[in-house]
Every structure is written in structure tokens, then in C-alpha cells.
Amino acid sequence: MRIGGGILFLLMWVVYLGQVVSVINLPLAQRLGLQEQPDTVDPVYARDAAGTARWDLLSMWTLPLAGLLMLLDSSWWPHLALIGGAVYVDTGGRQGIKLLGYRREGVRVGSSQAVDLAFGVYALFLVLGLLAIIVALFELARS
């Protein structure tokens, strides 16, 4: 269980690296499909997405690091998994609700495929975040 969870959480580095690319080189991120194409989004949404990417660099490293610490059997992993899980639950829920709100107000938020992918990623964040919290709480209760 610990090894599977560690690998699963560690895979979130891919998402983190996508945000690094988005912050450093937005046109490259758009070409790679990591960010929406400028002609499919309103400027306000594009600014929001850019700000979100910058904030993600400060907060979303916690769950992948928890995964690495799980694999290394460090006693710190449950603490970082609690923090990382909370960050991912918050991010997935907040971004999903915000995207729904933008769409309801008629703001262009990308192609339907991009929006579907975004909702899928946000759902993944919610599930992994909740899983991280549950696994960490069980580990802390055992010790």
C-alpha cells in the first residue's frame, strides 16, 4: 500500500513540471497543450490561469515529495501527505468551482476538450488529495 501510494503521489511531479513550464514559457505550454490557446479564452481567464500556475509552484510540490518520502520510508511522509492532500483537495475543488462559474457567466475558458481535461485533472486532484489524507491519518494513528 505504501509503495503504491508513494508511486501514485510521486507521479504528481508531472503536473508540477507542467506548471513550471507554464510559468517559465507560456507559449511553449500552450503548444504542448498544458495551457489553453489564447484564441479560445478570454483575457481575464488567461490572467487567472497564469496566476494559478505561479501559485501552484509554491504549493503543489508537497504531495509528490510526500510520495518520495513514502518510498524512502521516512517518518515525515504522513505529515507532508496531510499538507499535500489538503492542498490538492483545495486546488481541485476551488479550480473546478471557479471554472464552472466562469462558464456560467459566459467567459470563454477554452475548447470543450480542454475544459473536459481540466475537470478530469481537478477530479484527480480531489481523489488523490483525499486518499493522501486518509492514508496519512491511518499511518499517524498506527504510530
N, C-alpha and C positions, 0 to 999 in steps of 0.2 A: 504493500500500500504506500509506504513512504517513498519507495523508489519511483513508482508510477506517478504519484503526486508531484514529486520533485521534478521529474521529466516534464510533466504537463505544465507546471508553473514556470519552469525554465524556458519553455517554448515561447513564453510571452516576451522574451527578448526580441523576437521578430517584430512584434508590434512596436516595441520601444525603438528599435532601429528605424522602423518606418517613420516614426515621429522625428527622429534625429535628421533623417533625410529631408523631411518636410520643413524643418526649421532652417537647415543649412542651405538647401537648394529646392525651393518650391517648384520651379519649372520641371526639374527632374522628378520630383514626387508626383507631379501631375502626369508626366509622360509614363511613369511606372504604374499609374492608377492608384497611388496612395492618397492623393488629394483630388478633389473634383476639378474638372476642366473649367477654366474661367468663363467660358461662354454658356455654361449650364447652371451657374449660381449667381445670386445677387451679390453685389459687393459687400453688403453687411454680413452675409453669411460667410463669405470668403475671409473677411477680417476676423470673424468669430472662430473659424476653423484654424486660422494661423495662430491666434492667441491660445486656443486649446492645445495645439501642438507644443507650444512653448511651455505651457503649464505641465503638460504630460511629461516633459523631460525632467521636471523636478519631482514628480510624484510616482510615476508608474514603474520605476526601477525596483520597487520594494518586493513585488511578488516574484519576479524572476530571480532576484537574489535569495528570497526565501526558498525557492526551488533548488538553487545551487547548494544552499546550506542544508537542506533536507538530504540531498545526495551525499553530502560530506558528513552527515550525521552530527551536525553542530547543534549544541543546545540552544542556540539563538534562533533556529528556524521557526519555532512556533510563534515567537514574538513578532518576527518580521512578517510571517504569514497572516497574523491578525491585522497588522497595519496594511499590508499589501491587499489583503482581502477586502478590507474596508474601502481602500482607495478604488479598487476595481468595481465593487458594488456601487459606490457613489458615482464613478465615472459612467458606467453602463446605464444606470438609471437616469442620471441627470442629462446625459447627452441624448438618450432616447426620447425623453420627455421634451427636451428642447427642440429636437428635430421634428417631433410631432407638432409642436407649437408653431414653428416656422412654416411648416406645410399648411397648417390650418389658416394661417394669416396670408397665405399666397406667396410666401417668399420662395424664390427658386433655390432649391437645395441640391441640385444635381440630377443626373439621369435616374430613371426608375431602377436601373441595375445598381447604381452607386448607392441609392437610398436603401435598397434591399440588403446590400452588403453591409452598410453601416448598421442597420438594425440587427443583422446577424452578429456582427462584431460586438455590439452593445449587449446582446443576449449572452454571448460567450463570456463577456466580462462579468455579467451578473452571476452566471453559473459558477465560473471559476472563483470569483470572489467569495461567494457563499461556501463553496467547497473548501477553500483555504481557511475560512473562519471556523468551520465545523471541525476540520481535521486538526487545526491548531488547538481548539478548545479541548478536544479529546486527548491530545498529547499532553497538554498542560494539566488536565485532570488526572492523568495517569501518574504524573511525576509529583 
